[in-house]
Amino acid sequence: MRKLIRFLAPAAVAMALGLAGCKTAPGGARGEDGAAAAGAQGGQQAAAAGAPAGQPGAAPAPDAAAARVMPVEFFIAQLEPGAGLQELKLSDGSIYVQQAPVLTRNDLAEAAAMVDKEGQHFVGLRFNEAGARRLADVSGQNLGKLMVLAVNREMVAAPRIAEPLDRGVLAFRVGSQQEAAEIAAAIRGEPAGAAQGQPPTGQ
C-alpha cells in the first residue's frame, strides 16, 4: 500500500472541520449520520460525520499481530515554535508538534470512508466513550491549535481546532474514494505498521 501521507502547507493546515451531510462511501463500512464541528478557515471546507459505532472493523486480535498494525495517534501542534515542541517540516513551511500523543487508536470505535452529497470524499472517525471525553477535553483546552492525525508516524491531516469537539465524531477530506478507503483501513488496524508513541515525521 502506498504511503499514507499528506504534506500540507501552513495555509492548508489551517483548514478546519465543519458540518456537512456525509454517507459511507461504496465499499466502506455502513453507519449512521453524525458530526463534529470546528468552523471554516482559509477559504477551505472540510466535513465531520459519524462513522459506524462499535468496534473497529477487521482489527487484528490483541496478540503478536496487533503489534504489527500501523500506530494511529493524534498530536496537538501549532504554527509557532515553542518549548518542548518538535518541528515538522512540510512542503511550504513547518508546524510544531507536541512530543506525546493526546489520543490513539485505543480511543477510536470506528473509521470509515465517506462521501457527501457533492461527491467529496472523507474519512469519518467515531470515538469510543472514553475517547470522546478526551477529545472534548483536549480540543477545549487547545482552541486555535492544530489536531494532527498521524498513521504510522506520517501526517494524514491537521485541521485547526476552532471549537470544542464534543460530539465524539469527526472527519477530514481526502482526494478520492480509494484514498479514503485506504486511510480508513489503516486506521482500523488492517495493514502492518510500526511502534506508537512518537511524533509524526514529514518525510
N, C-alpha and C positions, 0 to 999 in steps of 0.2 A: 504494500500500500504506500502511496506517496506520502511525503512529509506533511503533517497537519500543521501548517504554519502560515500565518498571515502577517506580513510586515506592514505596519500601519504608521504613517507619519503622524506627528503630534496633532495636526488638524483633524486627521481621520480618527485618531484615538479618542478625540474629544467627543465623538458621537455618543448619543445616549439612547437608552432603551425607551420605547414608547408603547402606547397601546395600539393594537390592531387585531382584526379578526384573523385567526390562523386555523388551519386544519392540518392533520397529519398528511404528509406527502405520500404519494403512491409508493408502496413498498416499505413504508415506515410503520412504526407501531401505532395502534389505534388508541385514541384518547379523547378526553373531554376538553372543552374550551376553558381558558383561564388566562390571567395576565398579571404581569408585574410592571409597574411604570417607573420611568425616570426621565421625562421631558425630552425635548429635541435640542440639538446643539450643532453649530457649524453648518446648518442647512442640510444635514443628513438625517435620515429617518431610519429607525430600526423598529422591531416589534417584539413584544413579550407575550407569550402564550403558554398555557399549561400543557405539559406533556403528560402521558398517561400516569395515573397513580399506581403504586405498587412497587415491586422490586425491579431492579434493572434487568432488562431482557438479556438472555443468553450469557449472563455473567458466569465466570468460572467458579467452581466450588472453592471454599476457603482452604486450599491446600497448596501444594507446590505450584500449581497452575496459576493461583491468584498472585503469586509473587512475580509472575511474568507479564501481567497486564500493564498497560501504559498508565502511569500515575495521572490523575486528574486533580488539579489544585487551583485555588483562587487566591490571588495576591492583591493587596492594596498597593497602588502606585500613584505617582504624581508627576507633573511635568517639570518640577524644580528639584535640584539636588538637595539632599538633607542627610543628617547624621544617621548612620546605620542603614542607608538605602543603597541598593546595588543598581548601577547604571545598566540599562538595557538599550543597546543601540539598534535603532530602526533605520529604514531606508532614508528618511528625511529628518532625523533627529534622534532624541533619546527620551526615554521615560525612566523614572527612578522607583525601584520596586522594593518593598519590604522583604526582609530575608525569610520570614516564616509565612507559610500559607495560613489564611484565615478560615478556609473551607476546603474540603477534599471530596473525593468520590463517596466517602462514607456518609456525607451529608446529603447525597442525592438519592431520590427514589426512582427517577427515570429520565432518559434523554431520548428525543425522537426528532426525526426530520419532519419539518412542517412547511406549509405553503399558505400564503394569504390569498385574498380574493383577486389581487392584481398579478398573481403568479410569482411573487417574490419568495425566495426560499429562506428558511430559518432553521436553526437548531433550537428546539424548545427543551427547557430543563425544569423538572419539578423536584423540589427539595422534600426530604422527609420531615417529620415533625421537629426533631432537634435541629436539623439543618435550616429549616425555615426560621426558627427563632434566632439562630446565629446570623443568618443572612440579614434579618431585620436589624439586629443589634449592630452588626459590622457596618452596614450601609448607613444607618442613622448616625454613627459616630464618624463617618468619613465622607460626608457630603462634599461634592465638588472634586473628589479624587477619582481615580480610575479603579475599576474592578477587572483585573487581568485574569482571564481564564487560560490556563496552560495545560496542554495534553502532552505527556511525555516530555515535560520541561520546555515545550515550544509554545509560543503565544498563539492562541487561536482568535481571541477577541479581547478588547479592552475598552468597554463603554464607560463613559463618565457617570458617576452616581449623582443624579440630580435630585433625588428624594429618597426617603427610606423605602427599601424594597420589602414590604411587609405582607406580601401575598403568597410567598413561598414558591413562586414560579417566575421564570424569566426566559428570554430568548434573544438570539443575536442573528443578524442577517448574514447569509453566505451567498456565493455566486451561482450555485447550481444545485439541482436535486442530488446529484452524485456527491458533491462536496458535503451537503447536509447529511446525507446518509452515512458517509464515511466517518465524519466527525462524531455523529451521534453514536455510531457503533463503537468507536474508540472510547468515548466517554462511558458507555455501558460496560466496557471492560472486555470487549471481544478480541482485539489484537493483543500481541505481546508487547511489553514495554520495559521501562527501567524503574529505578528506585524513586520514592517520593521524598518530599521534604526540602527541596532546594528551589530557589527562584528560577524562572524560565530563562532560556537563552535566546538571543536574537538571531543566531546562526544555526 
